[in-house]
Amino acid sequence: DGGQKLVRFYDPSGNLIEVRTPWDKFVNRE
């Protein structure tokens, strides 16, 4: 899958957001 993950979270308005993101970039945000 090229190291991509489907990330789900809710924005401040309560809308469900689904984002496909390279997991290495996501982790590097720490």
N, C-alpha and C positions, 0 to 999 in steps of 0.2 A: 504494500500500500504506500510505498515511498516514505514511510515513517510519519504519515499524517494521522492525526487523531480528530475525531468529531467531538468538539467541546460544546456542552450545553450549559447555559446559565440564564438567569433572569436579569433584565435591566431594571433600573430604578422604577420604571413604570409598570413592572410586573409582566413584561412581554418575554416570551421564551426566545432566546437567541441561540442559534446553532452555527458554529464556526468550524470550518476545516482548517487546521493550522499545523504546520510542521512542528512536531513535538519538541524538537531541540530548541527552536526559537521560543516556544512557550515556556519551557523550563528555564531558559536563560534570563527570563524576566524577573527572577527572584531577587 
